Amino acid sequence: MACHVVSIITICFNNPKELEATLRSFEGLSSAIEVVVVDGSPGDACAAVAGSREGITYLHGRDTGKYDAMNKGLAVASGTSAIVINSGDRLVDAVRFSAVVDENRDILDSTIVYGDHLIEFPDIGFSRVSPRHPTLTGIRRGELPSHQAVLIPMRFYRANCYDDTMQYSADTKLMRTAFSQMPSKYLAEAFAVFSAGGISNMPGQWRGVIRHYREMCAARDLTRMEELGLLLRLLVRKTTQAAIGGRRLSNIQRQRAVLRERRS
């Protein structure tokens, strides 16, 4: 297996349009960066998109969910560091990202390197999210950067994987462990764009809200008061959704809701 400096893991499921946008944003990447696409779709729509591009490692088969798919991609990755940029998300600038990799290649096998990300809102534009430098308290609470803008050494992934029994919070759980165990370096520039077409990461049914809450608590080390505050925020968001009777949120409501979700 050829060795690369960085592996980008991209998972997809029946969303060829979003996968195409993501892979297009990778154009201009240096040869030091590999792209691994993990496709859990039953059909071949995403396969046609991935197959039209050279140099992609492509895996196609059933998985138990997004975290299982991420683990499958990481298992075949050859980079000394890895970043997860899923279909629908994209790099801000592939050439600049390649330069960041080259500038930090001497530390990527032992240090977490992370930056900002942008959230794209339809008809509004972009909102930049700059993560706080993780403190012990922040790590405990799960106040961590978005995985789309975090390069984690592969040596960590070889010993740790995403908890595929979770549906919502395995990335927080894994990054808490990573930032607790490894040194990190922050770069004040945006790596990736997260596309927000609605509150897609907010469970639609009350049963899902309770599961989301339990997972968020399990992925963090919260005090009882912090757990109650978290539950209150989830209930308020769900109640707001129910109150509008399934209608689309206004652009401003959607922007505020997604930003709160990304920061919680």
Solvent accessible surface area in square Angstrom, and as a share of the most:
residue,aa,sasa,rsa
1,M,182,0.81
2,A,71,0.55
3,C,103,0.62
4,H,43,0.19
5,V,20,0.12
6,V,0,0.00
7,S,0,0.00
8,I,0,0.00
9,I,0,0.00
10,T,0,0.00
11,I,18,0.09
12,C,9,0.05
13,F,127,0.53
14,N,80,0.41
15,N,34,0.17
16,P,46,0.29
17,K,167,0.71
18,E,74,0.33
19,L,0,0.00
20,E,45,0.20
21,A,32,0.25
22,T,0,0.00
23,L,5,0.02
24,R,127,0.46
25,S,23,0.15
26,F,12,0.05
27,E,103,0.46
28,G,51,0.49
29,L,35,0.17
30,S,46,0.30
31,S,108,0.70
32,A,21,0.16
33,I,12,0.06
34,E,17,0.08
35,V,13,0.08
36,V,0,0.00
37,V,0,0.00
38,V,4,0.03
39,D,0,0.00
40,G,6,0.06
41,S,4,0.03
42,P,111,0.70
43,G,32,0.31
44,D,102,0.53
45,A,54,0.42
46,C,0,0.00
47,A,23,0.18
48,A,70,0.54
49,V,20,0.12
50,A,3,0.02
51,G,66,0.64
52,S,83,0.54
53,R,58,0.21
54,E,173,0.77
55,G,77,0.74
56,I,36,0.18
57,T,54,0.31
58,Y,72,0.27
59,L,53,0.26
60,H,78,0.35
61,G,38,0.36
62,R,222,0.81
63,D,43,0.22
64,T,116,0.68
65,G,33,0.31
66,K,95,0.40
67,Y,4,0.01
68,D,21,0.11
69,A,4,0.03
70,M,3,0.01
71,N,25,0.13
72,K,78,0.33
73,G,0,0.00
74,L,8,0.04
75,A,73,0.57
76,V,50,0.29
77,A,1,0.00
78,S,14,0.09
79,G,5,0.04
80,T,50,0.29
81,S,0,0.00
82,A,0,0.00
83,I,1,0.00
84,V,2,0.01
85,I,0,0.00
86,N,22,0.11
87,S,19,0.13
88,G,16,0.15
89,D,11,0.06
90,R,58,0.21
91,L,7,0.04
92,V,67,0.39
93,D,69,0.36
94,A,6,0.05
95,V,100,0.57
96,R,94,0.34
97,F,5,0.02
98,S,13,0.08
99,A,35,0.27
100,V,1,0.01
101,V,1,0.01
102,D,82,0.42
103,E,110,0.50
104,N,6,0.03
105,R,109,0.40
106,D,131,0.68
107,I,58,0.29
108,L,0,0.00
109,D,58,0.30
110,S,41,0.27
111,T,16,0.10
112,I,0,0.00
113,V,0,0.00
114,Y,0,0.00
115,G,1,0.01
116,D,2,0.01
117,H,7,0.03
118,L,31,0.15
119,I,0,0.00
120,E,47,0.21
121,F,2,0.01
122,P,57,0.36
123,D,138,0.71
124,I,68,0.34
125,G,26,0.25
126,F,113,0.47
127,S,20,0.13
128,R,120,0.44
129,V,14,0.08
130,S,67,0.43
131,P,22,0.14
132,R,177,0.65
133,H,113,0.51
134,P,16,0.10
135,T,81,0.47
136,L,161,0.80
137,T,62,0.36
138,G,5,0.05
139,I,17,0.08
140,R,60,0.22
141,R,92,0.34
142,G,6,0.06
143,E,53,0.24
144,L,29,0.14
145,P,4,0.03
146,S,18,0.12
147,H,26,0.12
148,Q,4,0.02
149,A,0,0.00
150,V,4,0.02
151,L,0,0.00
152,I,3,0.01
153,P,0,0.00
154,M,9,0.04
155,R,146,0.53
156,F,9,0.04
157,Y,17,0.06
158,R,133,0.49
159,A,85,0.66
160,N,42,0.22
161,C,89,0.53
162,Y,3,0.01
163,D,38,0.20
164,D,67,0.35
165,T,98,0.57
166,M,21,0.09
167,Q,92,0.41
168,Y,56,0.21
169,S,4,0.02
170,A,1,0.00
171,D,30,0.15
172,T,22,0.13
173,K,80,0.34
174,L,7,0.04
175,M,9,0.04
176,R,56,0.20
177,T,47,0.28
178,A,0,0.00
179,F,14,0.06
180,S,73,0.47
181,Q,121,0.54
182,M,29,0.13
183,P,86,0.54
184,S,37,0.24
185,K,82,0.35
186,Y,75,0.28
187,L,30,0.15
188,A,81,0.63
189,E,43,0.19
190,A,19,0.15
191,F,7,0.03
192,A,0,0.00
193,V,8,0.05
194,F,29,0.12
195,S,52,0.34
196,A,3,0.02
197,G,48,0.46
198,G,19,0.18
199,I,24,0.12
200,S,104,0.67
201,N,54,0.28
202,M,9,0.04
203,P,11,0.07
204,G,48,0.46
205,Q,136,0.61
206,W,123,0.43
207,R,211,0.77
208,G,14,0.14
209,V,0,0.00
210,I,67,0.34
211,R,92,0.34
212,H,8,0.04
213,Y,29,0.11
214,R,166,0.61
215,E,13,0.06
216,M,6,0.03
217,C,22,0.13
218,A,68,0.53
219,A,0,0.00
220,R,23,0.08
221,D,76,0.39
222,L,29,0.14
223,T,69,0.40
224,R,158,0.58
225,M,146,0.65
226,E,42,0.19
227,E,36,0.16
228,L,76,0.38
229,G,26,0.25
230,L,4,0.02
231,L,43,0.21
232,L,113,0.56
233,R,109,0.40
234,L,0,0.00
235,L,60,0.30
236,V,82,0.47
237,R,10,0.04
238,K,18,0.07
239,T,76,0.44
240,T,57,0.33
241,Q,43,0.19
242,A,59,0.45
243,A,81,0.63
244,I,31,0.16
245,G,66,0.63
246,G,72,0.69
247,R,170,0.62
248,R,182,0.66
249,L,24,0.12
250,S,59,0.38
251,N,50,0.26
252,I,89,0.45
253,Q,79,0.35
254,R,10,0.04
255,Q,36,0.16
256,R,150,0.55
257,A,5,0.04
258,V,3,0.01
259,L,25,0.13
260,R,118,0.43
261,E,16,0.07
262,R,60,0.22
263,R,142,0.52
264,S,29,0.19
